[in-house]
């Protein structure tokens, strides 16, 4: 079977057009690839420890809910990474702040790290919580890990307010 010359030209035009359209996106996300990989690692860790903590609490484990929440987090992270990249390109280079993207994602990943650690502590039966934000401005790690407040204390406080 002979391939017609018109078909080959048509394919070349389509391939060239697709490469022209897609290459800016590939360049954009290529610079943000480490943040995408970190997001995947954090999602897997938080999912694992979150499932183990919920089973320890006696909650019913539903794989469909776990997958839905993990996919939602992945979509959220792609949005945050895209926003950080756009802000970094638009303002970071203009204002001379080359790490603006990383600073934005530090906030987002700090929240996820806090969740990972707290789920891990709950799974292991450690009655502590961690506050990642207390790491900033400190030379020592004391005070970052705090005692977990008792649940009946929260209920008592909310009744009096």
Residue pairs with C-beta under 8 A, 6 or more apart in sequence:
28 85
28 89
29 36
29 81
29 85
31 85
32 81
32 84
32 85
32 101
35 81
35 84
35 101
35 102
35 105
36 77
36 78
36 81
38 109
39 74
39 77
39 78
39 81
39 109
40 74
42 109
42 112
42 113
42 116
43 70
43 73
43 74
43 77
43 112
45 116
46 73
46 112
46 115
46 116
46 119
47 66
47 69
47 70
49 116
49 119
49 120
49 123
50 115
50 119
51 61
51 66
52 119
52 123
53 119
53 120
53 122
53 123
54 61
55 61
56 122
56 123
56 125
57 122
77 108
80 104
80 105
80 108
81 105
83 104
84 100
84 101
84 102
84 104
84 105
84 108
85 101
87 100
87 101
87 104
88 98
88 100
88 101
88 102
88 104
91 97
91 100
92 98
92 99
92 100
92 101
97 103
110 132
110 133
113 132
114 130
114 131
114 132
117 129
117 130
117 132
118 129
118 130
121 127
121 128
121 129
121 130
121 148
127 147
127 148
128 145
128 146
128 147
128 148
129 145
129 146
129 147
129 148
130 144
130 145
130 146
131 144
131 146
132 144
134 143
134 144
135 141
135 144
138 144
